[in-house]
Amino acid sequence: MTAHPPARTAALLGLALAGTLAATGRGDAQQLDRDRLQALTDEFVQFGFQTYHEFLRLPNDAANHPDDLDTVIQWLEVAFQARGFHTERLPTPSIDLLLAERTAPGADRTVLIYLQADGQPVDTTAWSQASPWTPVLKEQDESGQWTEIPWARLYGDYDDEWRIFARSAADSKGPIAQFLTALTAMDEAGAKPDFNIKVIIDTEEELGSPPLPEAVRRFRDKLAADMLVIFDGPPHASGQPTLTFGARGIASLTLTTFGPRAPQHSGHYGNYLPNPALRLAQILASMKDEHGRVTIPSFYDGITIDDETRRILSRVPDDEVEIQRAMGVAKVDSVARWPDRCRRHSSIRPSTSAGCGPPGWAPSRAPSSRPRPRPR
């Protein structure tokens, strides 16, 4: 189930592109001070809700229904062209990527923005609403249950604690709707950046973006830019709009353990035939110690955090008691306290994670459900 707070969406409408402007330090960013951003947000929030609602109604399960992404791409082509962008499909062996570009007169710099259009695979029977592709607005009652309320109430005095439920409401149709609304708001305000904007839209991110590396190499000239801004990842636990300067990369593998060619009864063959599930558990458990520290030799070699970065990270206002309450855990890995008791420091060091399927499980197309990688 994917839920997204409408008020948070509203707060981000004006900030989405403004963040890009501020990052460059050029253009008309100076015109959009905090008061002007808030005024634009108030003016265009209803337009943003309408755009969001329309976009949420488009199925985007690339794993099970890849043809649906063509409709999503068509919608995005129209949306970006209406905002002065030239669009081009970049062919791949599976689903096309979409590139949108808008140039600024006399610009000598280019910002490339990454967006994601596909969503996690969906089990429609697990949703407590008519369809995951029909967005609904809900409020939480005193017992903690979410109850549907009329969508039209968004167009009045909405409550910050309401939630929009739909597949990909947060990951990752929300950022696209925010970005499109911000473009419209800034165009109406006459705030024109003096740099070129390119937007690359991934259509298989939840599958691990299998065609993306080759596409980047093949279309490197089309994607050339001076800066990359990625509209993905969680906001700060406070719910405030968040800019993160850097992200950890990922290297994944599939680990398969083998046992007898067919399932065998433990009463007959226990203590004789190896159990592949237990063998896999032993291998995975050996990769980290009881504190959560990775035991793979040389894993942390070359990883340093300079003093200035430490000071910046230490100023991030994390409420760890609230984070643990929201996540439903009573204790965190003690490696998070190594060596300087700062959760933010642990979040930029490398880690290793594992996800497992049941014995005999072998997906034809490996999903990217977290955590990754997915050994089996």
C-alpha positions, 0 to 999 in steps of 0.5 A: 500500500502506498500513501502520500500526504497531500500537504507534503505534496503541496509543500514540495510543489514550489520547492521541486524546481526551486531546489534545482535553481538554488543548486546552480546559484544562477538564473532567477532563483533570487526572485523566488524567496520563501514568501514567493515560493509559499504564495506560488504553492498556495496558488498552484496546489489545486492544479497540482492535485489534479495533475497528481490524480490524473497521473495516479490513474495510469497503471505502471507495473513494468514487471507484469504489464510492461505494455502499460508503460507505453501509456505512461510515456505518452502521458508524460510526452504530452505533459512535458511538451505542454511545458515547452520541452522537446521529447524523444524516446530512447529505445532499449531492448525492453521499455523505452526511456523518455528524454525531455529537454528544454533549452534556455537562450544563451545558456552554457550549462545543463542540469540533468534530472532523473525521474522514475515512471514505473512502480512496484509490482502490485497485488490488487487483492491486497488493497482495501479500495476499489483499485490501486489505480484509483487514488483515494483520500483517507483520514485516520480515526482514533483506532488508527484505521484509515477511512476513505473520504471524498477526494473533493475535500482536497479542494477546500481546507485540507488536513495535513494528516490526510493521506492519498492511497494509490500505487506509486503515490510516493514512489515515484509518481509523487515527485513527477507530479510535483516537478511538473506542477513546479514547472508550471508555477515557475513559468507562470511566475516568469522565473526562467532559469538560465540553464538548459534542463534535461529530464531522463525518465526511467521506466524499469527502476523497480526491476533494477533498471537493466537497460539503463547502463547501456543506454547511458553509454549509447546516448551519452551525448544526448544525456551530457550535463554539468549536474545531475539531480535525482528525484528519488529517495525518502524525505527526512523523518520530519517530513520536511523537503529534503536535499541529499548531496550524494547517494550510495551506489549498489552492487548486487549478486544472486546467490543460489544454494543447492540441495537434493533435486526434489524436496525430501522429508526431514524424518527420512533424510535429516542429518544426511542431506544438506538443507539449502535454506540452512546453508544459505542462512549460514552464508548470509549470517557470516557476512555480518557480526552481531553488531551489524558490522560487515565481516567481509575482508577489506570491505571498509578499506578506503572509507573515510569521512572528513571533519567538515562532513562530520560536523555537517552530518551531526547537525541534522536534527534526527529524532532517533526515538521517533524514528525507531518508534515509526519503524517498529524496532526496539534496538538498532545495529550497534554499528550505527554508533561506530565510531562517533554515535551519529546515525547519519554517519552510518548511512553514508558508509557501505553496508550489505543486505540480503533478501531471500525467497522460499526454497525453490523460488526463482523469479523470471525477472528479479524485482528490486524490492528492498533490501537488495541484493536478493540472493536465493 
